[in-house]
Each structure stands twice: as C-alpha cells, then as structure tokens.
Amino acid sequence: MPSIKPIPIPQEDHATILEALSTKCHSTGTLARFRFPIGPSTAPPPLPSPPAHPNGQGQPQNQARGPKRHAALAIDCEMVGIDPKNTSYLGQVVAVDMLTGKTVLDICVQPPVTVRNWRSTKSGLSPAVFREYKKRGRLVQGVPGAQRALYALMDGETILVGHALENDIRALGIVHGRVVDTQILTREIVAQAAGGLMLPCRTWGLKTCAEEILGRGIQQGREGHGCEEDTRATRDLALACVRDADFNPHGLSVREWAAIEAQCEVNFPAKQWGGYHSPLWNGDGQAGTVDYDWL
C-alpha cells in the first residue's frame, strides 16, 4: 500500500495543537474505567531548563542535552504469542511525532523465550521481518529494551496518543497519565451527540474510524496490520478530533460522523445487549453520567 503523507501542521500552530491535546488528556477516573494502569509515570522526568549562558544567549550550542524529548507521540504496538496458551508478548513498537508526522521509532522486540505464534495475519510480523530488523539494528531485547528505546524519546510530560492505548501501555509495562486515547475520544464525542445514551461497551475500531472520518483504508492487506500505518492513522484521527471537529477535507467531519453514530445508538436499546450496562447506564437502563474529557 502506498505511504500516506502526514497531515502537515504549520510550525506556528504547534503550540495550539499541543494545548488542545493537553486539554483532551483523560482523567484518572476515565483511565481506570478503561483499565489503564494507574500511578506515577514511569517515564523519565522532564529535562531541566538549560542554564543561562554568561552572554545571555542561553545554553551554549556545544553543550548537548541528550536525545530529543518529544512533546506528543502517537504510538502503536503489535503482539506475538510466546507459549502454548498463546500469551501475548510485545513484538513491535512504532512512535510518530504528533506535530511533524515523522516516524521517530520503529523497532521489533525479541521476546526472552521462543515465539510460538507470530500472529502474522494480525501483527504483520514473522521470522523474516525480525531478521530484517536485526540486520538494520532495530531489534531490541525484550520489554526492557523497548522501554529504553521509547523513554529516549519522551519524558513524564510527553502526551502519548493511541487507539485502545491501554493495551499498548500494558504491553510496554509502563505507567503514564498524560494520554489521549482516540477510542475513548471518539466514544465521548458520540456520547455527547447522543445526549449520554450509549450502548454498553460501545467503541469504534481504528479501521472504522479511519475509513469513515479520514477516508482512508487501513488493515486491508493479507500480511496483517501495518504498525506504522496504524500509528499514522491514529495521529491523524486525533488531529481531526482536536483541530476542527466541524471540518474535514477527507470525508465526514467528526461532528457529522458523531451525529450519525449517535442516532444509531439512541435507536438501539441497551436491553438488546442482555441487560449488561456500561458505565454510561445505570441499573434500570436509563442514561447515566459520563466524564466528558472531550468537552
């Protein structure tokens, strides 16, 4: 599939986008409901401000401050199975800078035990892929190696963006509170349009959101998911939600899409789902409350 060019963000708009993303970071309560690990961030602390230079020009150019820490990263992970029970283990990590759209991390992760199920039709991974990544110096050892690679690019203030991001966070074995999950974000946008009435556990997959909002087909090949492709789609979906929800040159605007989906939710009673209620419904099937991080 041809590479999708990143949606450009002019340099003068970077601060505005970062502020918008920051306001969409989910509350601790929302993260807990969606099974994110809760606690202090395990990422490195933010780098201190550079010391003033005697000439008043700030830090001298020859005093490097180490790797660049990105203000916001879209990430996605793929998994492999490692034992007879097909237990998931991290297999690949991709990170894309939210502002520039550039891929800043693309690594495969060698598990500490033999891979028994490559899940190639889903993950796109295989022994051949791992050999190629090893040849290019992009194969790291285990989850600790993946953590080090990711933490070289971020700190505790970095905003992580993903779709169903709790799965990636858990696979990486990290804790981070500054996150924007586009699965939660799109759910909340529809919930607002539906007046709080939502089907139990109703969320929208990245493939559906990419097709209907971005006008882009992803996860279509027989080789499985493209981790980088999914990461770019997540980035662009987040931008569509936070930049201008009433405008989208690629298809439906986010508000138009949400209005259509909300009508479907209102017309489909929760009782048809066997009486199971999501956090948005109370015990007698009436609309409950929702923490609108999106508002």
N, C-alpha and C positions, 0 to 999 in steps of 0.2 A: 504494500500500500504506500502511495507517495507520502512523503513527510508533510505534515501540516505546519505552516509557518506560524510562529507565535503571534498572538494578538498584541500589537505594539502598544506600549504606554509611553507617551512623551515624558521626558525627564522632569518637566515642570509639574507633571501630575503625580509623581511618585509619592510625595508626602500625603496627598489627598487619598490615594489608594490605600496606603498603609494605615491611615487614620480610619478609613472605612472598614478595613479588615479588622482592626483592633476593636472597633465597636461591635463587631459580629462574633468575637470570641465568646464561646459558650460559658455559661455559669457553671459552677461546680456541681450544682444540683442537676443540671441537664447532662453534664458529662457522666455523673453517677448513674442516671437513669439509662444511659446508653452504654453502660458497662466499661467506661474508660477507667483505667487505674487512677486513683486519686491520691494526691500527696504533693510534697515539694518537687519541683522539677529536678530531674537528674542530669539535666544539661549543664554545661559549664556556666559559671556566672558571666554576666556581660563584661566585656573588656573595659578597664578604666579609661577615662578620657586622657588623651595624650598630654604630657606635662608641657607647660608653657616654655617656649624657647626664649633665650635671652633677647633675641631680636624682635620678639613679639609675633613671630610668624607661626607659632605652634611647634609641633614636633618636627625635628629635622627629618629630611627625606631618607637619610641613611640609617635611621633607627626603625627597623621593621617591627610591626606589631603582631606578626604571625599571620596565620591564614585569615582570609576574609570571612567575617561572620555575616550571614545574610539576614535581612530583616524579616523576610517571609519566604517560606519554601513550600511548594506543593510536593507531596511525596506519595509513592505507591510501592507496595511490596507484592512479591509473588512467593508462593509456598511450595514445598515439596513434602513428600511423605517419607518418614525415616524408620518405621518399624512395622511389624505385622499388623498393627492396629491402624496403620496409615496416619500416625500422629504428624501434625503439621510442624514444619520447621522452616525458618526463613531461608529463601532461596535467591531472592534478588531484591535490590533496593534502588529506586530511581528518585532523584530530587531535582526539581526545576525551580529556578528563581522566579518568584511571583511577579516581579517588576520587569525583568528583562525577557523572561521566557526561555532563558538559556538552560540547558541541562548541565547541572553542576556536579551531579553524582550519578553514576550508573555502574553498579557493582553486582557481582554474583557472590553468594555466600556458601562456602564449603561447610556442610554440617560435620560435627565431630564423629559421626557414625555413617555407615553406608546408606545412600539414598535407595529406598526400595520402590518408591513410586514418584516418578518425575512429574506426574500430572501434566504432561506436555500439552494436551488439548486444552487445558485451562491456563497453565502457567507460561507456556511457550518455552519452557526450559528442557534441557536434555544434556546428556554427557558431552555432545559436540559443542553445545553452547558454553558449557563450563570450560571445556578445553580452549575455546577461542578467547574467553575472558581471561583465563590464566595466561595465555600467550601475550595478551595485551597488558598484563599486570593489574587486572581489575577483578581478581578473585581474592576475597578475604576469608580468613579463617573464623568460622562460627559467628554467633551473635555478637560477642565482644568486638570482633573485627569490624562488623557493620556499625556498631555503636561508635567506635572511634572515628570511622570514616564520616559518619553523619555529624558527630559532635565537632569535627574540624571545621564545619561549615555553619554552625549555629551556636546560640547560647540560650540562656534561660528566658530572654526577651523575644526570641525569634517566634514568629507565628507559623505554626505548621498547618497546612491545608491538605485535606484529603477527603475521600468519599468512603463512608463506613470506616473512618480513620481509626476507630478503636481496635480493629483487627490488626492494622499495621503497627500501632503503638504497642500492642501486646506482643506481637511477633518480634519487635525490636527490643522488648524487655526494658522499656523506658517509661518514665512518667513525665508528663508535660501538660501544663494547664492552659497555655495560650494556643488554642486550636480553633480552627474553623472547619467543620465537617459539612461538606456540601450535601450529604444525605440528610443531616439534621436541618440544614438551612432550607433546602427545598421543601421539606416536610412542614416547617414552620410557616413558610410563605403560603403554602396551600391551606394550612390550618387557619391562617388569618383570613384568607379569602372565603373559607367555608364557615366563618364565624365560630371556630373552635370545634366543629363537628368533624371527627376524623375516624376512619376505620382503624380497628386495632392493629397495632404494629405496622401501619401502612407507611412504606417508604418507597422511593423510586430509585432504581438502579442507575449506575453511571451510563450504561449503554442507552437506556431510555432517555435520560436527560440530555445526553449528547445528541441523539437523533432529533428530539423534539424541540430543544432550546437552541443548541448550537448548529443544527442542520448538518450534523457530522456522523458518519457511520464509523463505529469502532467495534473491536472484538468480533470481526467478521471472518477472519481467515481460519483455516484449518489448523494452523500452527499454534493456536492458543492466543491468550491475551498478549498484547504488546505492552509491557510495563511502562515504557516511555510514552507510548501513545495514550494510555490511560491517565498518566500523570499530567500530560498536557491538556487532556480533556477536562480533568478536574480543575486545573488552573483556570482555564477559560470559562468553565461553568461558574466558578467562584467570582470571577470578574464580571460575568453577566449579571450576577445577583447583586453585586455591591456597587457597580459603576452607575448604571441607569436601568432600573428594572422596567422602564416603560419603552425602552428602545433596544432593538437587536437586529443588526443587519443580516444575520444568518438564518432567521426563522421567526418563530413567535417570540415576543418579548416575555420576560419572566412573569410579569403580571398577567399577560394574556394566557400563557400556559397554565398558571396557577388558577385562574378563573375557570378554565375548562375542567381541570382536575378537581377543583373544589365542588363543582356541580355534580360530578360523578360521586364524590364522597357523600354529599348530602342525600343523594338519591339511593344510596345503598346502605340499608340499616345495619347497625352493628350486630344485631341479633342473628344475622345470617352467618356470622362467624362463630357460632356455637356458644355464644354467651361470654366469650373471653373479652375482657376490656383492657384497652391500653391506658396509659397514664392520662390520656385526654378524656376518658369517660369515667363516670362514677358508677356505683354499683347498680343503679336502676336504669342504666343505659342512656342517661341524659348527659349532655355535654359537660365536661369538667373544665378544669383550668389548665392553661398551658403557659409555660415560661417562654414568652416570645423574645428570644435573643435577637431575632431578626428585626424587630420593630425599632 
